Amino acid sequence: MHISILKTLLLMFVVLLPFNTYSEIITEKSSSLMMDKSCLANGQADLAARFPGISAENANYVAIYGCFCAYKASQKSLLPAAAADFRNDRNCIPYAVLRNAIRYKMLSKNTAGVDIQALCMASYPYDVTDDSKKEDVSAFCTCAAAPVATLYSQIKPLKLNEEQIYEKLINSVNGCR
């Protein structure tokens, strides 16, 4: 009898564990965005290790914005563990790259020479030896450049917050994929 109870408990544990995983949600200091703590640490380390061509600053901000995207996606998902890695959602890396391009353009003193498409290409994590992937990234960045430039021009006049920027950028990502 004790063995059948133990089997039942073990089965419940194995079946229900993925739905009840622990994650520590933090607010990232420099950006005030909500995200999973492990996502940020693992994302920064993964980007730096797998894509040495990306600058440390770009890797840092792509990880921050990617983890925010994963956190937002996990709120719509049945699996809260989705917030632990921004690679779990197919839109998070493109979102993070475009959001990083907007951030960079906002920090630039002279925005006339700052090209969203070039910023997108510079911070997109991909294997630079794979020509077909480079063409895909180039096509995505070309497609997204115009809507992102329009969004950039609306941020200050409309006083858009991060949630609104997220929604508009996700629409651009979906339209260009």
PyMOL CGO cylinders between C-alpha atoms (Angstrom):
from pymol import cmd
from pymol.cgo import CYLINDER

trace = [
    CYLINDER, 0.00, 0.00, 0.00, 2.81, 2.42, 0.83, 0.3, 1, 1, 1, 1, 1, 1,
    CYLINDER, 2.81, 2.42, 0.83, 4.42, 1.71, -2.53, 0.3, 1, 1, 1, 1, 1, 1,
    CYLINDER, 4.42, 1.71, -2.53, 1.26, 2.65, -4.45, 0.3, 1, 1, 1, 1, 1, 1,
    CYLINDER, 1.26, 2.65, -4.45, 1.01, 5.93, -2.54, 0.3, 1, 1, 1, 1, 1, 1,
    CYLINDER, 1.01, 5.93, -2.54, 4.67, 6.59, -3.21, 0.3, 1, 1, 1, 1, 1, 1,
    CYLINDER, 4.67, 6.59, -3.21, 4.18, 5.85, -6.93, 0.3, 1, 1, 1, 1, 1, 1,
    CYLINDER, 4.18, 5.85, -6.93, 1.20, 8.21, -7.05, 0.3, 1, 1, 1, 1, 1, 1,
    CYLINDER, 1.20, 8.21, -7.05, 3.14, 11.00, -5.35, 0.3, 1, 1, 1, 1, 1, 1,
    CYLINDER, 3.14, 11.00, -5.35, 6.12, 10.47, -7.62, 0.3, 1, 1, 1, 1, 1, 1,
    CYLINDER, 6.12, 10.47, -7.62, 3.89, 10.57, -10.69, 0.3, 1, 1, 1, 1, 1, 1,
    CYLINDER, 3.89, 10.57, -10.69, 2.24, 13.80, -9.50, 0.3, 1, 1, 1, 1, 1, 1,
    CYLINDER, 2.24, 13.80, -9.50, 5.66, 15.30, -8.84, 0.3, 1, 1, 1, 1, 1, 1,
    CYLINDER, 5.66, 15.30, -8.84, 6.97, 14.43, -12.30, 0.3, 1, 1, 1, 1, 1, 1,
    CYLINDER, 6.97, 14.43, -12.30, 3.83, 15.63, -14.09, 0.3, 1, 1, 1, 1, 1, 1,
    CYLINDER, 3.83, 15.63, -14.09, 3.28, 18.85, -12.16, 0.3, 1, 1, 1, 1, 1, 1,
    CYLINDER, 3.28, 18.85, -12.16, 6.89, 19.97, -11.65, 0.3, 1, 1, 1, 1, 1, 1,
    CYLINDER, 6.89, 19.97, -11.65, 7.28, 21.74, -15.01, 0.3, 1, 1, 1, 1, 1, 1,
    CYLINDER, 7.28, 21.74, -15.01, 4.25, 23.90, -14.25, 0.3, 1, 1, 1, 1, 1, 1,
    CYLINDER, 4.25, 23.90, -14.25, 5.56, 24.97, -10.84, 0.3, 1, 1, 1, 1, 1, 1,
    CYLINDER, 5.56, 24.97, -10.84, 9.18, 25.86, -11.43, 0.3, 1, 1, 1, 1, 1, 1,
    CYLINDER, 9.18, 25.86, -11.43, 10.91, 28.42, -9.31, 0.3, 1, 1, 1, 1, 1, 1,
    CYLINDER, 10.91, 28.42, -9.31, 12.09, 31.62, -10.88, 0.3, 1, 1, 1, 1, 1, 1,
    CYLINDER, 12.09, 31.62, -10.88, 13.22, 34.82, -9.29, 0.3, 1, 1, 1, 1, 1, 1,
    CYLINDER, 13.22, 34.82, -9.29, 11.79, 37.86, -11.04, 0.3, 1, 1, 1, 1, 1, 1,
    CYLINDER, 11.79, 37.86, -11.04, 13.93, 40.98, -10.73, 0.3, 1, 1, 1, 1, 1, 1,
    CYLINDER, 13.93, 40.98, -10.73, 13.83, 44.54, -11.97, 0.3, 1, 1, 1, 1, 1, 1,
    CYLINDER, 13.83, 44.54, -11.97, 17.00, 45.25, -13.92, 0.3, 1, 1, 1, 1, 1, 1,
    CYLINDER, 17.00, 45.25, -13.92, 18.60, 48.39, -12.46, 0.3, 1, 1, 1, 1, 1, 1,
    CYLINDER, 18.60, 48.39, -12.46, 19.69, 50.30, -15.56, 0.3, 1, 1, 1, 1, 1, 1,
    CYLINDER, 19.69, 50.30, -15.56, 16.45, 49.81, -17.48, 0.3, 1, 1, 1, 1, 1, 1,
    CYLINDER, 16.45, 49.81, -17.48, 13.76, 49.18, -14.81, 0.3, 1, 1, 1, 1, 1, 1,
    CYLINDER, 13.76, 49.18, -14.81, 12.46, 46.20, -16.79, 0.3, 1, 1, 1, 1, 1, 1,
    CYLINDER, 12.46, 46.20, -16.79, 11.03, 43.07, -15.16, 0.3, 1, 1, 1, 1, 1, 1,
    CYLINDER, 11.03, 43.07, -15.16, 12.76, 39.79, -16.00, 0.3, 1, 1, 1, 1, 1, 1,
    CYLINDER, 12.76, 39.79, -16.00, 13.84, 36.41, -14.68, 0.3, 1, 1, 1, 1, 1, 1,
    CYLINDER, 13.84, 36.41, -14.68, 17.17, 36.68, -12.84, 0.3, 1, 1, 1, 1, 1, 1,
    CYLINDER, 17.17, 36.68, -12.84, 18.59, 33.47, -14.32, 0.3, 1, 1, 1, 1, 1, 1,
    CYLINDER, 18.59, 33.47, -14.32, 17.63, 34.60, -17.84, 0.3, 1, 1, 1, 1, 1, 1,
    CYLINDER, 17.63, 34.60, -17.84, 19.78, 37.69, -17.55, 0.3, 1, 1, 1, 1, 1, 1,
    CYLINDER, 19.78, 37.69, -17.55, 22.87, 35.93, -16.18, 0.3, 1, 1, 1, 1, 1, 1,
    CYLINDER, 22.87, 35.93, -16.18, 22.64, 33.00, -18.60, 0.3, 1, 1, 1, 1, 1, 1,
    CYLINDER, 22.64, 33.00, -18.60, 21.72, 35.18, -21.57, 0.3, 1, 1, 1, 1, 1, 1,
    CYLINDER, 21.72, 35.18, -21.57, 24.68, 37.52, -21.19, 0.3, 1, 1, 1, 1, 1, 1,
    CYLINDER, 24.68, 37.52, -21.19, 27.11, 34.62, -20.75, 0.3, 1, 1, 1, 1, 1, 1,
    CYLINDER, 27.11, 34.62, -20.75, 25.62, 32.70, -23.69, 0.3, 1, 1, 1, 1, 1, 1,
    CYLINDER, 25.62, 32.70, -23.69, 25.76, 35.65, -26.08, 0.3, 1, 1, 1, 1, 1, 1,
    CYLINDER, 25.76, 35.65, -26.08, 29.35, 36.46, -25.13, 0.3, 1, 1, 1, 1, 1, 1,
    CYLINDER, 29.35, 36.46, -25.13, 30.46, 32.84, -25.56, 0.3, 1, 1, 1, 1, 1, 1,
    CYLINDER, 30.46, 32.84, -25.56, 28.57, 31.93, -28.75, 0.3, 1, 1, 1, 1, 1, 1,
    CYLINDER, 28.57, 31.93, -28.75, 28.85, 35.21, -30.64, 0.3, 1, 1, 1, 1, 1, 1,
    CYLINDER, 28.85, 35.21, -30.64, 32.24, 36.86, -30.00, 0.3, 1, 1, 1, 1, 1, 1,
    CYLINDER, 32.24, 36.86, -30.00, 31.60, 39.35, -32.81, 0.3, 1, 1, 1, 1, 1, 1,
    CYLINDER, 31.60, 39.35, -32.81, 28.98, 41.19, -30.75, 0.3, 1, 1, 1, 1, 1, 1,
    CYLINDER, 28.98, 41.19, -30.75, 30.31, 43.94, -28.50, 0.3, 1, 1, 1, 1, 1, 1,
    CYLINDER, 30.31, 43.94, -28.50, 29.96, 43.51, -24.75, 0.3, 1, 1, 1, 1, 1, 1,
    CYLINDER, 29.96, 43.51, -24.75, 27.55, 46.46, -24.59, 0.3, 1, 1, 1, 1, 1, 1,
    CYLINDER, 27.55, 46.46, -24.59, 25.32, 45.05, -27.34, 0.3, 1, 1, 1, 1, 1, 1,
    CYLINDER, 25.32, 45.05, -27.34, 25.37, 41.59, -25.74, 0.3, 1, 1, 1, 1, 1, 1,
    CYLINDER, 25.37, 41.59, -25.74, 24.40, 43.12, -22.40, 0.3, 1, 1, 1, 1, 1, 1,
    CYLINDER, 24.40, 43.12, -22.40, 21.45, 45.08, -23.78, 0.3, 1, 1, 1, 1, 1, 1,
    CYLINDER, 21.45, 45.08, -23.78, 20.27, 42.32, -26.13, 0.3, 1, 1, 1, 1, 1, 1,
    CYLINDER, 20.27, 42.32, -26.13, 20.17, 40.05, -23.07, 0.3, 1, 1, 1, 1, 1, 1,
    CYLINDER, 20.17, 40.05, -23.07, 18.30, 42.66, -21.00, 0.3, 1, 1, 1, 1, 1, 1,
    CYLINDER, 18.30, 42.66, -21.00, 15.67, 43.34, -23.65, 0.3, 1, 1, 1, 1, 1, 1,
    CYLINDER, 15.67, 43.34, -23.65, 15.48, 39.67, -24.62, 0.3, 1, 1, 1, 1, 1, 1,
    CYLINDER, 15.48, 39.67, -24.62, 14.79, 38.66, -21.02, 0.3, 1, 1, 1, 1, 1, 1,
    CYLINDER, 14.79, 38.66, -21.02, 12.12, 41.35, -20.70, 0.3, 1, 1, 1, 1, 1, 1,
    CYLINDER, 12.12, 41.35, -20.70, 10.50, 39.92, -23.84, 0.3, 1, 1, 1, 1, 1, 1,
    CYLINDER, 10.50, 39.92, -23.84, 10.71, 36.38, -22.41, 0.3, 1, 1, 1, 1, 1, 1,
    CYLINDER, 10.71, 36.38, -22.41, 9.11, 37.61, -19.18, 0.3, 1, 1, 1, 1, 1, 1,
    CYLINDER, 9.11, 37.61, -19.18, 6.27, 39.22, -21.14, 0.3, 1, 1, 1, 1, 1, 1,
    CYLINDER, 6.27, 39.22, -21.14, 5.83, 36.05, -23.24, 0.3, 1, 1, 1, 1, 1, 1,
    CYLINDER, 5.83, 36.05, -23.24, 5.77, 33.87, -20.11, 0.3, 1, 1, 1, 1, 1, 1,
    CYLINDER, 5.77, 33.87, -20.11, 2.88, 35.92, -18.74, 0.3, 1, 1, 1, 1, 1, 1,
    CYLINDER, 2.88, 35.92, -18.74, 0.82, 34.75, -21.72, 0.3, 1, 1, 1, 1, 1, 1,
    CYLINDER, 0.82, 34.75, -21.72, 2.05, 31.16, -21.43, 0.3, 1, 1, 1, 1, 1, 1,
    CYLINDER, 2.05, 31.16, -21.43, 1.05, 28.24, -19.23, 0.3, 1, 1, 1, 1, 1, 1,
    CYLINDER, 1.05, 28.24, -19.23, 4.71, 27.58, -18.50, 0.3, 1, 1, 1, 1, 1, 1,
    CYLINDER, 4.71, 27.58, -18.50, 6.31, 30.20, -16.25, 0.3, 1, 1, 1, 1, 1, 1,
    CYLINDER, 6.31, 30.20, -16.25, 9.70, 28.62, -17.01, 0.3, 1, 1, 1, 1, 1, 1,
    CYLINDER, 9.70, 28.62, -17.01, 9.52, 30.31, -20.43, 0.3, 1, 1, 1, 1, 1, 1,
    CYLINDER, 9.52, 30.31, -20.43, 10.89, 33.45, -18.77, 0.3, 1, 1, 1, 1, 1, 1,
    CYLINDER, 10.89, 33.45, -18.77, 14.16, 31.69, -17.93, 0.3, 1, 1, 1, 1, 1, 1,
    CYLINDER, 14.16, 31.69, -17.93, 15.60, 31.94, -21.45, 0.3, 1, 1, 1, 1, 1, 1,
    CYLINDER, 15.60, 31.94, -21.45, 14.85, 34.50, -24.14, 0.3, 1, 1, 1, 1, 1, 1,
    CYLINDER, 14.85, 34.50, -24.14, 15.55, 31.88, -26.82, 0.3, 1, 1, 1, 1, 1, 1,
    CYLINDER, 15.55, 31.88, -26.82, 12.32, 30.12, -25.76, 0.3, 1, 1, 1, 1, 1, 1,
    CYLINDER, 12.32, 30.12, -25.76, 10.23, 32.66, -27.69, 0.3, 1, 1, 1, 1, 1, 1,
    CYLINDER, 10.23, 32.66, -27.69, 11.05, 33.14, -31.37, 0.3, 1, 1, 1, 1, 1, 1,
    CYLINDER, 11.05, 33.14, -31.37, 10.31, 36.88, -31.23, 0.3, 1, 1, 1, 1, 1, 1,
    CYLINDER, 10.31, 36.88, -31.23, 12.58, 37.78, -28.33, 0.3, 1, 1, 1, 1, 1, 1,
    CYLINDER, 12.58, 37.78, -28.33, 15.95, 38.00, -30.09, 0.3, 1, 1, 1, 1, 1, 1,
    CYLINDER, 15.95, 38.00, -30.09, 14.61, 40.17, -32.95, 0.3, 1, 1, 1, 1, 1, 1,
    CYLINDER, 14.61, 40.17, -32.95, 12.72, 42.31, -30.40, 0.3, 1, 1, 1, 1, 1, 1,
    CYLINDER, 12.72, 42.31, -30.40, 15.84, 42.72, -28.27, 0.3, 1, 1, 1, 1, 1, 1,
    CYLINDER, 15.84, 42.72, -28.27, 17.97, 43.70, -31.26, 0.3, 1, 1, 1, 1, 1, 1,
    CYLINDER, 17.97, 43.70, -31.26, 15.47, 46.33, -32.43, 0.3, 1, 1, 1, 1, 1, 1,
    CYLINDER, 15.47, 46.33, -32.43, 14.94, 47.69, -28.92, 0.3, 1, 1, 1, 1, 1, 1,
    CYLINDER, 14.94, 47.69, -28.92, 18.71, 47.95, -28.51, 0.3, 1, 1, 1, 1, 1, 1,
    CYLINDER, 18.71, 47.95, -28.51, 18.90, 49.91, -31.79, 0.3, 1, 1, 1, 1, 1, 1,
    CYLINDER, 18.90, 49.91, -31.79, 16.29, 52.35, -30.45, 0.3, 1, 1, 1, 1, 1, 1,
    CYLINDER, 16.29, 52.35, -30.45, 18.21, 52.69, -27.17, 0.3, 1, 1, 1, 1, 1, 1,
    CYLINDER, 18.21, 52.69, -27.17, 21.44, 53.39, -29.02, 0.3, 1, 1, 1, 1, 1, 1,
    CYLINDER, 21.44, 53.39, -29.02, 19.78, 55.96, -31.27, 0.3, 1, 1, 1, 1, 1, 1,
    CYLINDER, 19.78, 55.96, -31.27, 18.22, 57.72, -28.24, 0.3, 1, 1, 1, 1, 1, 1,
    CYLINDER, 18.22, 57.72, -28.24, 21.66, 58.00, -26.62, 0.3, 1, 1, 1, 1, 1, 1,
    CYLINDER, 21.66, 58.00, -26.62, 23.34, 59.38, -29.76, 0.3, 1, 1, 1, 1, 1, 1,
    CYLINDER, 23.34, 59.38, -29.76, 24.06, 63.10, -29.85, 0.3, 1, 1, 1, 1, 1, 1,
    CYLINDER, 24.06, 63.10, -29.85, 23.54, 63.36, -33.60, 0.3, 1, 1, 1, 1, 1, 1,
    CYLINDER, 23.54, 63.36, -33.60, 20.78, 60.96, -34.65, 0.3, 1, 1, 1, 1, 1, 1,
    CYLINDER, 20.78, 60.96, -34.65, 20.90, 61.94, -38.33, 0.3, 1, 1, 1, 1, 1, 1,
    CYLINDER, 20.90, 61.94, -38.33, 23.80, 59.58, -39.02, 0.3, 1, 1, 1, 1, 1, 1,
    CYLINDER, 23.80, 59.58, -39.02, 22.46, 56.73, -36.91, 0.3, 1, 1, 1, 1, 1, 1,
    CYLINDER, 22.46, 56.73, -36.91, 20.95, 54.05, -39.14, 0.3, 1, 1, 1, 1, 1, 1,
    CYLINDER, 20.95, 54.05, -39.14, 18.52, 51.60, -37.51, 0.3, 1, 1, 1, 1, 1, 1,
    CYLINDER, 18.52, 51.60, -37.51, 19.33, 48.96, -40.12, 0.3, 1, 1, 1, 1, 1, 1,
    CYLINDER, 19.33, 48.96, -40.12, 23.08, 49.16, -39.40, 0.3, 1, 1, 1, 1, 1, 1,
    CYLINDER, 23.08, 49.16, -39.40, 22.46, 49.05, -35.64, 0.3, 1, 1, 1, 1, 1, 1,
    CYLINDER, 22.46, 49.05, -35.64, 20.23, 46.02, -36.11, 0.3, 1, 1, 1, 1, 1, 1,
    CYLINDER, 20.23, 46.02, -36.11, 22.90, 44.21, -38.14, 0.3, 1, 1, 1, 1, 1, 1,
    CYLINDER, 22.90, 44.21, -38.14, 25.64, 45.09, -35.64, 0.3, 1, 1, 1, 1, 1, 1,
    CYLINDER, 25.64, 45.09, -35.64, 23.85, 43.67, -32.61, 0.3, 1, 1, 1, 1, 1, 1,
    CYLINDER, 23.85, 43.67, -32.61, 22.01, 40.68, -34.12, 0.3, 1, 1, 1, 1, 1, 1,
    CYLINDER, 22.01, 40.68, -34.12, 23.51, 37.42, -32.81, 0.3, 1, 1, 1, 1, 1, 1,
    CYLINDER, 23.51, 37.42, -32.81, 24.15, 35.08, -35.73, 0.3, 1, 1, 1, 1, 1, 1,
    CYLINDER, 24.15, 35.08, -35.73, 26.97, 32.94, -37.11, 0.3, 1, 1, 1, 1, 1, 1,
    CYLINDER, 26.97, 32.94, -37.11, 28.91, 35.32, -39.36, 0.3, 1, 1, 1, 1, 1, 1,
    CYLINDER, 28.91, 35.32, -39.36, 30.29, 32.40, -41.39, 0.3, 1, 1, 1, 1, 1, 1,
    CYLINDER, 30.29, 32.40, -41.39, 26.77, 31.36, -42.48, 0.3, 1, 1, 1, 1, 1, 1,
    CYLINDER, 26.77, 31.36, -42.48, 25.97, 33.44, -45.57, 0.3, 1, 1, 1, 1, 1, 1,
    CYLINDER, 25.97, 33.44, -45.57, 22.31, 32.39, -45.73, 0.3, 1, 1, 1, 1, 1, 1,
    CYLINDER, 22.31, 32.39, -45.73, 21.79, 33.47, -42.10, 0.3, 1, 1, 1, 1, 1, 1,
    CYLINDER, 21.79, 33.47, -42.10, 23.50, 36.78, -42.86, 0.3, 1, 1, 1, 1, 1, 1,
    CYLINDER, 23.50, 36.78, -42.86, 21.07, 37.31, -45.76, 0.3, 1, 1, 1, 1, 1, 1,
    CYLINDER, 21.07, 37.31, -45.76, 18.10, 36.48, -43.49, 0.3, 1, 1, 1, 1, 1, 1,
    CYLINDER, 18.10, 36.48, -43.49, 19.30, 38.93, -40.83, 0.3, 1, 1, 1, 1, 1, 1,
    CYLINDER, 19.30, 38.93, -40.83, 19.91, 41.60, -43.46, 0.3, 1, 1, 1, 1, 1, 1,
    CYLINDER, 19.91, 41.60, -43.46, 16.41, 41.11, -44.91, 0.3, 1, 1, 1, 1, 1, 1,
    CYLINDER, 16.41, 41.11, -44.91, 14.87, 41.30, -41.43, 0.3, 1, 1, 1, 1, 1, 1,
    CYLINDER, 14.87, 41.30, -41.43, 16.81, 44.45, -40.50, 0.3, 1, 1, 1, 1, 1, 1,
    CYLINDER, 16.81, 44.45, -40.50, 15.92, 46.09, -43.83, 0.3, 1, 1, 1, 1, 1, 1,
    CYLINDER, 15.92, 46.09, -43.83, 12.23, 45.29, -43.35, 0.3, 1, 1, 1, 1, 1, 1,
    CYLINDER, 12.23, 45.29, -43.35, 12.16, 46.48, -39.74, 0.3, 1, 1, 1, 1, 1, 1,
    CYLINDER, 12.16, 46.48, -39.74, 14.15, 49.69, -40.25, 0.3, 1, 1, 1, 1, 1, 1,
    CYLINDER, 14.15, 49.69, -40.25, 11.24, 51.87, -41.47, 0.3, 1, 1, 1, 1, 1, 1,
    CYLINDER, 11.24, 51.87, -41.47, 8.65, 50.88, -38.81, 0.3, 1, 1, 1, 1, 1, 1,
    CYLINDER, 8.65, 50.88, -38.81, 11.27, 51.11, -36.06, 0.3, 1, 1, 1, 1, 1, 1,
    CYLINDER, 11.27, 51.11, -36.06, 12.34, 54.58, -37.25, 0.3, 1, 1, 1, 1, 1, 1,
    CYLINDER, 12.34, 54.58, -37.25, 8.67, 55.62, -37.14, 0.3, 1, 1, 1, 1, 1, 1,
    CYLINDER, 8.67, 55.62, -37.14, 8.32, 54.18, -33.64, 0.3, 1, 1, 1, 1, 1, 1,
    CYLINDER, 8.32, 54.18, -33.64, 11.49, 55.98, -32.56, 0.3, 1, 1, 1, 1, 1, 1,
    CYLINDER, 11.49, 55.98, -32.56, 10.01, 59.30, -33.68, 0.3, 1, 1, 1, 1, 1, 1,
    CYLINDER, 10.01, 59.30, -33.68, 6.84, 58.61, -31.63, 0.3, 1, 1, 1, 1, 1, 1,
    CYLINDER, 6.84, 58.61, -31.63, 8.43, 57.61, -28.32, 0.3, 1, 1, 1, 1, 1, 1,
    CYLINDER, 8.43, 57.61, -28.32, 9.04, 61.08, -26.86, 0.3, 1, 1, 1, 1, 1, 1,
    CYLINDER, 9.04, 61.08, -26.86, 6.05, 62.99, -28.33, 0.3, 1, 1, 1, 1, 1, 1,
    CYLINDER, 6.05, 62.99, -28.33, 3.58, 60.26, -27.32, 0.3, 1, 1, 1, 1, 1, 1,
    CYLINDER, 3.58, 60.26, -27.32, 5.44, 59.49, -24.06, 0.3, 1, 1, 1, 1, 1, 1,
    CYLINDER, 5.44, 59.49, -24.06, 5.39, 55.77, -24.79, 0.3, 1, 1, 1, 1, 1, 1,
    CYLINDER, 5.39, 55.77, -24.79, 6.32, 53.50, -21.90, 0.3, 1, 1, 1, 1, 1, 1,
    CYLINDER, 6.32, 53.50, -21.90, 8.19, 50.19, -22.19, 0.3, 1, 1, 1, 1, 1, 1,
    CYLINDER, 8.19, 50.19, -22.19, 4.97, 48.18, -22.40, 0.3, 1, 1, 1, 1, 1, 1,
    CYLINDER, 4.97, 48.18, -22.40, 3.75, 50.25, -25.36, 0.3, 1, 1, 1, 1, 1, 1,
    CYLINDER, 3.75, 50.25, -25.36, 7.14, 50.10, -27.06, 0.3, 1, 1, 1, 1, 1, 1,
    CYLINDER, 7.14, 50.10, -27.06, 7.14, 46.33, -26.56, 0.3, 1, 1, 1, 1, 1, 1,
    CYLINDER, 7.14, 46.33, -26.56, 3.71, 45.91, -28.19, 0.3, 1, 1, 1, 1, 1, 1,
    CYLINDER, 3.71, 45.91, -28.19, 4.63, 48.07, -31.19, 0.3, 1, 1, 1, 1, 1, 1,
    CYLINDER, 4.63, 48.07, -31.19, 8.00, 46.39, -31.69, 0.3, 1, 1, 1, 1, 1, 1,
    CYLINDER, 8.00, 46.39, -31.69, 6.52, 42.90, -31.47, 0.3, 1, 1, 1, 1, 1, 1,
    CYLINDER, 6.52, 42.90, -31.47, 4.12, 43.89, -34.26, 0.3, 1, 1, 1, 1, 1, 1,
    CYLINDER, 4.12, 43.89, -34.26, 7.11, 45.00, -36.37, 0.3, 1, 1, 1, 1, 1, 1,
    CYLINDER, 7.11, 45.00, -36.37, 8.95, 41.76, -35.59, 0.3, 1, 1, 1, 1, 1, 1,
    CYLINDER, 8.95, 41.76, -35.59, 5.95, 39.66, -36.60, 0.3, 1, 1, 1, 1, 1, 1,
    CYLINDER, 5.95, 39.66, -36.60, 5.51, 41.66, -39.79, 0.3, 1, 1, 1, 1, 1, 1,
    CYLINDER, 5.51, 41.66, -39.79, 9.12, 41.18, -40.86, 0.3, 1, 1, 1, 1, 1, 1,
    CYLINDER, 9.12, 41.18, -40.86, 9.70, 37.52, -40.00, 0.3, 1, 1, 1, 1, 1, 1,
]
cmd.load_cgo(trace, "trace")
